[in-house]
């Protein structure tokens, strides 16, 4: 890797680190559908406000989400719609891995049945 590429790699690593908790991923999946209030996120994720606030702060610091205030209500949304595509790609990769594992398991099960005969 060229020295000039290191800062970009470091920034990517920091982005993925910010995504490194299941609640933060769930928040981003909720926001992929559209803007959500903190109350709506708390309800959808069945978590405490204080816990959610910590995760939202990590996502804000990483520049992944943005906020707007309307009266006493704070709304969150994705800063960049490409985040929804990153989540969709990750889902497709996981599904492909699970299908491959299922095919392997099916093959092993078929072998086990053959061995019993």
N, C-alpha and C positions, 0 to 999 in steps of 0.2 A: 504494500500500500504506500502510495506517495505521501510524503509529509503533509502536503496541502489537503489531502483527503481526510486526515485525522480529525480535524474539528467537526466535519460533517458526520463522521462515524460516531464521534462522541455525542453529538446532538441526537442522533438516531437512538443511541443507547439510552440516553436520558428520556426520550419519548417512550421507548418500550418499558423502561423502568416505571414510568408513571402509569402505564397500563397494567402493571404487574400485580394487581389485586382483583379478585373476582367481583367485589362490589363496584370498583371503578369501571370494570368492563360492563357490568350490568347498567351502570349509569349511562355509559356511552351508547349502549344498545337502546335504552329508553330515549335518549336524545337523538338517535338516528331517525326515529319516527317524527320527531319535532320538539320544539321548545317545551320545557316542563318547569313547573314551579318546584320549589324545595318540598312543599307539602305533598305534591303529587309524586315526587321521587321517593319520599319517605314511605308513602302508602304502597307504591308499586314494588319497592324493594324490601318492605317489611323490616325496616331498620330504625334505629334511634336517630334523632336529628343530630346529636353531637357526633355520632359515628359518621354519618353521611357528610356532615360539614367538613370533617377532616379529609375525607376522600375528595370532596369537591375542591378543597383548597389545593390538594396535590395536582388535580387536573387543571385548575386555573393557573397555578404556578408554571406548569408545563406548557401552557398556552393552547391546551386542547379544547377548552370550553370558554365561553364568554357569558357574561351576565347582563341583565338589565333589570331595573327596579321599576315597579309600578305600585305606587303607594307603599304599603308595608310588605309587599310580595316581591320576592326575588325569583327571576326566571333564568334558567340555564339553557344554553343551546350549544351545538357544536360550532367551534370557530371555523372549521373547514369541513365541508360535506364529504371530502375524501376519506375522513375518518370512518364514515359508514361503509365505504368500500373496503377499507382495511379489515373491519370487523367481518364483512361478508366473505372476504378471501380466507380469513382465519377459519370461519365456519365451514367453508368448502373443503379446506385442508383437513380439518378434524373429521368431517364426514367421510372423506376418502380414506383416511387412516383407519377409521372404524370399519368401513366396508372391507378393507384389506384384512384387518384382524378377524372379521367375521368369516371371510373366505378361508383363512388359515384354520380357524376353529372348526369350520364345517369339514375341512379336509382331514383334520385330526380326528374328529368324531367318526367320520366315515372309515378311517383306518382302524379305529378302535373296534368298530362293529365288525369289520372284516377279520380282525385278529381273534375275536371271540368265536368265530365259526370254525 
